[in-house]
Amino acid sequence: MRIVRLVKILYVAWRHGLDEIAASGAAATFRSPWLLRAVRLLHLGRKLQAPRGQRLREALESLGPIFVKFGQVLSTRRDLLPPDIADELALLQDRVPPFPGELAVKAIEKGLGKPIDALFDDFDRKPVASASIAQVHFARLKDGREVAVKVLRPNMAPVIERDLELLRTAGTLLVKVSADARRLRPLDVIDEFDKYLHDELDLIREAANATQLRRNFEGSPLLRVPEMFWDWCSTEVLTMERMRGIPIGQVERMRAAGIDLKRLSRDGVEIFFTQVFRHGFFHADMHPGNILVGDAGPDFNRYIALDFGIVGTLSDFDKNYLAQNFLAFFRRDYRRVAELHVESGWVPATTRVEELEGAVRACCEPVFDRPLKEISLGLVLMRLFQASRRFNVEIQPQLVLLQKTLLNIEGLGRQLDPDLDLWVTAKPILERWMREQIGLEGLVDRMKLESRQWARLLPELPRLAHDALARQARPQADPAVRELLVRLVAEQRRTRRWLAGFMALTLAGFGALIWLTVL
């Protein structure tokens, strides 16, 4: 079976001309007449009229669900791909035929350990959505609540492992024969794809992601996240609250329903920056197929998120780096952008800031000559990543996910409102976040956080100082040090009383600061 699959992959690759770049690159690299003849022979019997990006997309679609998913993940690596290929791969959708409802029932019964009739009052065997990894059925629980049940495709794990092994084999060959392939680092991309796939195969992980996102937006008028029903979830089955709304890609239908599209576009930007800079936890797969817009009741004109298999997380360091970068871009402070790269440690410490500043300026100035509302934050970030490669910058995976999500949000926002000025919408959010981090409010918040440790740490300081000095004194046997230790022990009680008083005064001052801040 593996040989048959490999033969099919090779045939599809030949039919769509995916071999020409690798083979031509190898021939040019080794300057071999035999390889040049092989390249010419490969072109016999086929006509390659479509652009290379289109041919790659069509080849992946013909190879099936795993390769479609691979293309979707590959499309997020705009820092590695030529623009024409990245744009084509971004068009890949999960146009995958559903599997029979009876197989879904068997998978649910196996995953949850009960007959389908004991789990649900009603279960629709006809799927409402089918993707490369799973499909969705509507059902009703015994207590009458309507739910959506997501079920993994049967026997996905062995299929995935087989195709991943073949992908790694192909990637290894490409790296050996093509300089272009080495630049694109196919094995790193395949490893990243492997991680995404195995994360999506664990629906418990997806349910946990959804629960965290729901908690973050509890009570928010911007975003609705469905409730997860944990008693009906397993690694292969996910059961969540059924959502009703209009797919966000159906603009005319939303306009007919009276939805305010301009407000919706602004809300999308605010949702993104709230997730990134306030929560550090963001939905990283916000394409139109995963978003509804409420058209009735309390969800009217509100985003409804679906499919939580891919999320991104950011540390405080990442958030601070991104906020300062965005603000520096907005102010055209390219030197600050370069300094941030050096301070972050993502470029060698020996890098000349002036050289990096010049590269960033050359990258961004052409963008800023356009009207603000036409500037893409996602493309600016992508250009920055591309320019940074010259300086041996290793782009962090979480930032690649963020850039891909930002491009999705911008695309959606401008589809809803062509006049959306993303910079005007985003700048107040970024500036507010920066004030919260480095202003009085940020100081108070950090003091609150750190004060939990004071009662434990302050009384320990004299003992820690004593122990450190004692360790230093033992090998040297310095009389002056011994005398100092004797004095420290004699004054330890007095020091503790002084520290207790100092802590009381500090806490009193801290309380007064909070009181003044509240006023």
N, C-alpha and C positions, 0 to 999 in steps of 0.2 A: 504493500500500500504506500509506503514511504517513497519508493522509486516511482510509482505512478503519479503521486502528488508532485514529486520533483520534476518529472517530465512535463506535467501540465504547466507548472510555474515557468519552466524554461520556454515552453512554446508560447505562452501568453507574453512573456517578456520579449521574445523575438518578434512576435506579431505586432506588438506595439512599439517596437524599436527602443526598448529600454537598455539594450546592450550597446547602443552606438556610442554613448558618452564614455562608458567604461572602456570599451574596446579601443576607441580612438585615443583616449587618454593613455592607455597602455602602449599603443603603437607609437605615440609621440614620445612617451617617456623612454622607451627602450630603443626607438628608431630601428625597429626590426622589419625587414621587408616581408618576412613571413607573417608577422602580425598585420602589416598593412594589407597584404593579400586577404587575410582572414576577415578584416573589416569590410573589404569590398565584397567578399562572398556573402557576408551576413545580410547585405542589402538586396541580394538576388531574390526575386519572387515577391517583393512587397513594396507598397507605396506608402511612404510616410509623409502625409500632407499636413496633418494636424500639428499644432505646437507641442513641444515636449511635455509641458505641464499637463495638457489635456490628455496626452497619450498615457502618462503615468497614472492619472486619476482613473481613466477608463480601465487600465490594466488591473488596478487594485480592486475596482468594483467587480470585475469579472472573476477575480480569484476568491471572492467570498468574504464573510463577515470579519474574520480575523485581520485580513489585509485591509479592509475598509477601516477598521479601528486603528490599525497601524498608520494608515494615511492621515487619519484625524489627529493622532498624537504627533505625527511628523509635521503637520501643518502648524503646530504651536511653536516649532523651533525656527522662527523667522530669523533668529540670530545666526542660523547656520545655512538656511536655504536661500537660493536665488528668489527674488520677488515673484517671478512668473510661476514658478513651481509652487511656492507657498500659497499664492492666490488660488490656484487651481485646486490644491488639496483642501483648502478651506471650504470648497463647495461639496465635499464628500458628505453624504447623509446616510443614515442607517436605513437604506431601502432594502430591507431583508425580508423574505417571505416568512410568515409565521409558521411555527410548528403546531401539530395537532393539539386541540384542547385536551384530549385524553392523556397525552403525555404530560401536559401541565398538571392535570389532576394527580397523576401518579407521583410527580415530583413534589407536589404540595403535601400529599399524604406521607411520603417518605420523609420529607424535611420536618414536618410538624408532628408526625407519629400518631395521627388520628385519621379516620375516614373523612372524606370531604363533607359528608352530610352532618357529621358531628362538629365540624369547624364552622360551617357557614349555613345560614338559613337559605341562601340562594347563591349560586356561583355560575356566572356566564362563561360557558366554555369557548365562546368566540372572543379572541383577543381584540383589544381596542388599540393596541400599539405593539409594534414588533421591531426590535433593534438587534444589533449584532451579538449582544451578550444575553439579553433577556427579553421577555415580552410581558404585557400587562393585561390582566383581566379584572372586570368589575365584579363585586360580590356584595353580600349583605350579611353582617354578623347576626348571631342569634338574638341580640338585644335590639336589632333594627338599624344599627349604624351602617351607613354605606361606606364601602372601602374599595381601594384599588390594590390588587395583589400582583406583585412583581415576581416572576419566576425565571430562574436561570434556564438557559437552553440545556437540554440533556447532553451529558457526556462532553461538556465543553473543555474540561481540564486536559484530557489526552490530546484533543484537537489542537488546543493552544500550545501545549508543549511540543507537539510535532512541528507545527508551523514556526514556532520560535527557533527551534533547532535548525530548520531550513533557512530561516532568515539570518541566523548567526553564521551559517556556512557561507551564504551568499555575501554577507558583509565582510567576512574574513578574506574571501577571494577578491572583492572589490578593493579592499585596503592594499592588497599585495600588488595589484596591477594598475591602479589609477590614483594619480596625485589628487584629482578632484575629490575622489571618494575619501581619501585620507583627511582632506580639509573638512569634509562634512561629518567626520567621526561616526560612521554608521553603527559601529558596535556600541558606542555610548548611547546612541538614540534607541537601539534595540533593547538595551538594559533598562532604559527609562520606560519604554513601552511595556516591557515585562512587568515592571513594578505597577504601572497603571492597570494592566490587565488583571493581575492577581488581586489588587485592591478592589476592582469592580466585581470580581468573582465572590467576594465576601459581602453578602447583603447585610450582615450584622454591622459591619463597619459603616456601610452607607446609612443605615438607620441611626447609628450613633452620630454621624455627621449631621443628619437632618435634625436630630434632637438638640444638638449644640447650637445650630443656626436658629432654630425655633426659640430657644432660650434667649439668644442674643437679641432677637427682634420681638420679644414678648411685649404686646401692647403697642407696637409701632404701627402707624397708619401707612407705612411705605411698603412693607413686605409681609406676605402671609406664607408661613411654612406649615405644611400638613403635619398632623400628629401621627406619631408612629405607635402601632399597637403591638407591644413587645411579646405578648402571649401568642401572637400569630406570626412571629418572625423567627427565622433560622438563617444559617449560612446560605441556603438556596432559595429562601422565600422571604419576601418583605411585604408587610401589610400596613397600609397607611390610610389616613382619612382621604375620602374621595373629594377631589377638588373640581369645581365647575368654573368655567371662564372661557374667554376667547383666546386662541393662540396669538401670541404677540405679532406674528408675521401677517395676520389678517387685518391690515390697517383699515380697509374700507368697512369691514364689519364692525370694528371698534368705533369708527367715526359714526356709523349709523346707530350704534348703541348709546351715543351721547358721551363717550369717554373723552376727556380732555387730553389730547395727545401731547400738547406742549408741556403740560404739568407732568405727564407720564415720563417724558424724556428727561426732564430735570430730576424727577424722583429716582430714575435709574442711575444717574450719576451720583446722587447723594447716597443711595444704597451701596454702591460700589465703594465709595470713599469711606463710608461709615464702617463697612466690613474690614477694609484694609487698615485704617488708621485708628479706629476706636477698638475694634475687636481683635484685629490681627488674625482673623479666621474668615476666609471668603470662599464663596461658591465659585469654583474655577471652570465651570462648564456651562456658562450662561448663553448658549446659542438659542435661537428662536424655538426650537423643538422642546426646550426644557422650561419655558416660561408661558404662563397664562396671565390674563388680565381679568380681574373680577368684573362682571357686568351686572351684578345685582346684589342687594343686601349690603352688609357691612364691608364686603370685599370690593365694592364698586370702585373702579379707578385705582385699584391696588394691584401690585405685582404679586403673583403666586409662583413660587419656585417649585420645581420638580427635579427629580434625578440628582442625587447627592453623592454619586460615586467618586467624583473628583473634587477635592477641596484643597485650598492652599492655606498655609500658616506663615505668619511673619513674627519674628522676634521684635522686641523693643528697638534693638539696633537697626533691623531692617526698616521698621516704620520711620525711625528718625532719619535714616539715610534717604529714603524715598521722598519724605516730605521736604527735606532741605533741597534735594535735587529738583523736585518740581518747582519749588519757589525760586530757586536759582535760575532755572530755565526761563520762568516767567519774567524775571528781571534781567535776563540776558547776562547773568553774572557767570561767565564761563570759567573764570578762574576758580570760583567756589565749587563748581561742578568737578573740576580737576582735583582740587584739594580733597573733596569728599571721597574720590576714588582712592587717593593715596591713604587718607586717614582710615578708610575701611579695611585696608590691607589687601584689596583685590588687585592692586597692581604692585610690582616690586617697589620697595622703598627707595631704590636708586632711580626711579623714573623721574625725569625732569618735569615739574609741574607745568612749565611754560610750553613744552612740546605737547603734553596732553591737552592743555588749554587750547592750543592752536587746532588740534584735531577736532575737539568738540565744537569750536567756533565754526570751522569749515563744514561740519556736519549739520549744524543747526541754523546758521544764518540764512541759507536759502529757504528754510521753512518759515522763518519769522518774517520774510518779506511778503507773505500772504496775509490776508485778513485773518484776525484772530479766530473767527468762527470756522475758518477752513483748516485750522491747524489741528492735527491729530496728536493727542498726547501719547497714544500707543505707538504711532510711527516715530515720534521723537525718541521715545524710550528704545525702540528697536534700532534706530540710527545710532544711538549712544552705544548700545551693545556691539554693533558692527564696528564702529570706530575704535572701541576699546580692545578689540581682538588684536590690533597692531601692538598693543602694550601688554600682551600676555594675560589679559583679564580672563579669569574663569567665571563665566556668568552663573550665578546661583540658580538652582532649579526653581526655587520659590518665586524668583523674580521673572523667570520665563513664563511660569503659569500666570503671574500677575499681568504681564504684558499681553498675553493672549486674551485674558479676561477683559482687560481694558479695551482692546481692539473690538471685542464682541459688544461691549457696552456702548462704545462710540458708534459702531455700526447700527445698533438698535436705536440709539438716541436720535441719530440723524435720519434714520428711516421714519421715525415718528415726527420729528421736527427738523426739516432741512436747515433751519436757521439756528439750531442749537449752538450756543457758544460755550463749549465745554470748559474753557479756561475761566470764563466769568462765573460759571456754576461751581467749579472746583476750588477756585482760589479762596473764597471765604471759609470753606471747610478746612483747607490746609492751614490757613492762618489761625483759625480757631484752635485747631489741634496743636499747633506750635505754641500758642499762648498757654494752653493747658499743660504743655510739657516743660516749658522753660520760664513761665511767668509765676506769679504768686500762687495761682491755683495749683500749678504743678508742684511747687515747693510744699504746699500744705498737704497735698495728696501723698507725696513721698515721705513726709514726716509722719503722717498717719501710719503708713506702711512700715516704716523702720521703727517706730515707737513700740511696736509689739515685741521687739527684741531687746529694748533697752533694759528692762527690769532684770533680764537674765545676763546680759553682757557686761553692764557697768560694774556690778559687784565682783566680777571675775577678773577685771583688769589688774588689780594689785597682785593677785596670785600668778597671773600669766606673766607679768613683768618679773616677779620673783623667780619663776621657773626659768625664764629666758636668761636672766643674769646668772643664775646658778649653773646652767649648762655652759655658759661662756666662761665662768670662773674655774670650773673643775680642771680643765687641761692646762690652764695657765698658772694656777695657784698664786695669783697676784694678791698681795696683802691689801692693796687699796680696794680691789673688787670685793674681797671678803668683808672688809669694814663696811662697804656700801651695803652688802647684803644684810649685815647685822642691823644697820640703821633702818633698812626697808622693813625687816620683820618687826622691829620695835615700833615703827610708825604705821603698821598695817591697819590697826584698829582705827587710829585717827584718820587715816586716808579713807577708810570705808565710810566713816561718819561724814567726812567732807564730800565724798561722792554721792552719798544719800541726799545731802543737802543740795548739791548741785543738780541732781536728777529732779528733785522736787521743784527747784526754781525753773529748770528747763521745761518740765511738764506744765508748770503754771504759765510760763511765757507762751508755750505752744497752745494752751487753751485760750489765752488772751488773743493770740494771732487768729485762731479759728473764729473766735467771737467777733473780732473786727472784720474778718473776711465775710462772715454771714451778714453783718450789718451793712 
